[in-house]
Amino acid sequence: MKLKDITSYLESLAPLSYQEDYDNSGLIVGEPEADIIAALISLDCTEAVVDDAINKGCNLIISHHPIVFKGLKKFNNKSYIERVVIKAIRNNVAIYAIHTNLDHISAGVNAKICSKLNILNPLILSPKAAILKKLVTFCPLNEADSVRDALFKAGAGNIGNYSECSFNSEGFGTFKAGHNTNAYVGEKGLQHHEPEIKLETVFPEVFEKQILSALFRTHPYEEVAYDIYPLDNYYPRVGAGMIGVLEQEMDELAFLKDVKEKLKAKVIRHSSLLGKKVKKVAVCGGSGSFLLNKAISAGADIFITADYKYHEFFDAENKIVIADVGHFESEQFTQELLFELIQKKFSNFALHLTEVNTNPINYLI
């Protein structure tokens, strides 16, 4: 299949607009029209991973972490980043990264962690704002149902766990058709009053193109009247971290031992235990210290993440237990997640999980 078929699918699940400003998700090496024989999935893209792809006959690497975060000015094999890019180009291996945009969707990296830890009813811990828009349009009474349904099918009208949400009010519109028009109702040259429905609904901005396409396709008017407003509302389906509950509360130490086993962590660094039961759990794959106050405000008993610095553990202030399981350990199941997502869409496509352990941290036990 074409490289663009795979990348377009991944970006329909985790749009690039959901990534953080510092990130570099997307197609890093390769041409969208290139034919892809097989893909290798990895957490990181290193020289060893490129070699693994070559040995397995894969001409695409899909990694969680981008190999390139900043612009490269020279390609002379002096850094591992340059060596990876050069080796990939020489061997016609495309590189695609799906990083914080995959972190931020409700079925993404943190949902996978919750699944591994049997955390139930997970919700986004810190929803993103300013990614929703409101569409307002006006259509004749007898066409309102078909227009509304088309907008819903295109992705509009989702609020939390509710779908097909809209507000509808009746009034009348006025217009005068010009001589070169093909008006749905009314007569040319005469002002017309038409009973109409004012239809309002919300949608994520990434769906704007398909929302407007559905509107123009189903609306009967030659010239469609509509307004689009940006919203500052938080969108509960997109954001950082997740929080959920255990089926049964557990002792803190017993829970930490369970986490260590399930996440295959060599060690867990944690703040002081509080002598309380663990019921509500917050998680954030990778570096998540910026979410600590969100976890505390949400009533989490424990916060599982990675990359905590020494002084940051003091920020727990006996309000929560911070558990640093390691960056690789918290995100390793992202490979499994990507495999499942791609296989579900392209069941006959050749997919491989890398056999290379890309964790740069070693432990002396």
Secondary structure as the mmCIF struct_conf table of DSSP 4:
data_model
#
loop_
_struct_conf.conf_type_id
_struct_conf.id
_struct_conf.beg_label_comp_id
_struct_conf.beg_label_asym_id
_struct_conf.beg_label_seq_id
_struct_conf.end_label_comp_id
_struct_conf.end_label_asym_id
_struct_conf.end_label_seq_id
STRN STRN1 LYS A 2 LYS A 2
HELX_RH_AL_P HELX_RH_AL_P1 LEU A 3 LEU A 13
BEND BEND1 ALA A 14 ALA A 14
HELX_RH_3T_P HELX_RH_3T_P1 LEU A 16 TYR A 18
BEND BEND2 GLN A 19 GLN A 19
TURN_TY1_P TURN_TY1_P1 ASP A 21 TYR A 22
STRN STRN2 GLY A 26 VAL A 29
BEND BEND3 GLY A 30 GLY A 30
TURN_TY1_P TURN_TY1_P2 PRO A 32 GLU A 33
STRN STRN3 ASP A 35 ASP A 35
STRN STRN4 ALA A 38 SER A 42
BEND BEND4 LEU A 43 ASP A 44
HELX_RH_AL_P HELX_RH_AL_P2 GLU A 47 ASN A 55
TURN_TY1_P TURN_TY1_P3 LYS A 56 GLY A 57
BEND BEND5 ASN A 59 ASN A 59
STRN STRN5 LEU A 60 SER A 63
BEND BEND6 HIS A 64 HIS A 65
BEND BEND7 ILE A 67 ILE A 67
BEND BEND8 PHE A 69 LYS A 70
BEND BEND9 ASN A 76 ASN A 77
BEND BEND10 SER A 79 SER A 79
HELX_RH_AL_P HELX_RH_AL_P3 TYR A 80 ARG A 90
TURN_TY1_P TURN_TY1_P4 ASN A 91 ASN A 92
STRN STRN6 ALA A 94 ALA A 97
HELX_RH_AL_P HELX_RH_AL_P4 THR A 100 ASP A 103
TURN_TY1_P TURN_TY1_P5 HIS A 104 HIS A 104
STRN STRN7 ILE A 105 ILE A 105
TURN_TY1_P TURN_TY1_P6 SER A 106 ALA A 107
BEND BEND11 GLY A 108 GLY A 108
HELX_RH_AL_P HELX_RH_AL_P5 VAL A 109 LYS A 116
TURN_TY1_P TURN_TY1_P7 LEU A 117 ASN A 118
STRN STRN8 ILE A 119 ALA A 129
BEND BEND12 ALA A 130 ALA A 130
STRN STRN9 LEU A 132 PRO A 140
HELX_RH_3T_P HELX_RH_3T_P2 LEU A 141 GLU A 143
HELX_RH_AL_P HELX_RH_AL_P6 ALA A 144 LYS A 153
TURN_TY1_P TURN_TY1_P8 ALA A 154 GLY A 155
STRN STRN10 ILE A 159 ILE A 159
TURN_TY1_P TURN_TY1_P9 GLY A 160 ASN A 161
STRN STRN11 TYR A 162 TYR A 162
BEND BEND13 GLU A 164 GLU A 164
STRN STRN12 PHE A 167 LYS A 176
STRN STRN13 ALA A 177 ALA A 177
TURN_TY1_P TURN_TY1_P10 HIS A 179 ASN A 180
BEND BEND14 TYR A 184 GLY A 186
STRN STRN14 LYS A 188 LYS A 188
TURN_TY1_P TURN_TY1_P11 GLY A 189 GLY A 189
BEND BEND15 LEU A 190 LEU A 190
STRN STRN15 GLN A 191 PRO A 204
HELX_RH_3T_P HELX_RH_3T_P3 GLU A 205 PHE A 207
HELX_RH_AL_P HELX_RH_AL_P7 GLU A 208 THR A 218
BEND BEND16 TYR A 221 GLU A 223
STRN STRN16 TYR A 226 LEU A 231
STRN STRN17 TYR A 234 ASP A 251
HELX_RH_AL_P HELX_RH_AL_P8 GLU A 252 LYS A 262
TURN_TY1_P TURN_TY1_P12 LEU A 263 LYS A 264
BEND BEND17 LYS A 266 LYS A 266
STRN STRN18 ARG A 269 HIS A 270
BEND BEND18 GLY A 275 GLY A 275
STRN STRN19 LYS A 277 SER A 287
HELX_RH_3T_P HELX_RH_3T_P4 SER A 289 LEU A 291
HELX_RH_AL_P HELX_RH_AL_P9 LEU A 292 SER A 297
TURN_TY1_P TURN_TY1_P13 ALA A 298 GLY A 299
BEND BEND19 ASP A 301 ASP A 301
STRN STRN20 ILE A 302 ALA A 306
HELX_RH_3T_P HELX_RH_3T_P5 TYR A 310 ALA A 316
TURN_TY1_P TURN_TY1_P14 GLU A 317 LYS A 319
BEND BEND20 ILE A 320 ILE A 320
STRN STRN21 VAL A 321 ASP A 324
HELX_RH_AL_P HELX_RH_AL_P10 HIS A 327 GLU A 331
TURN_TY1_P TURN_TY1_P15 GLN A 332 PHE A 333
HELX_RH_AL_P HELX_RH_AL_P11 THR A 334 LYS A 345
TURN_TY1_P TURN_TY1_P16 SER A 347 ASN A 348
BEND BEND21 PHE A 349 PHE A 349
STRN STRN22 ALA A 350 LEU A 353
#
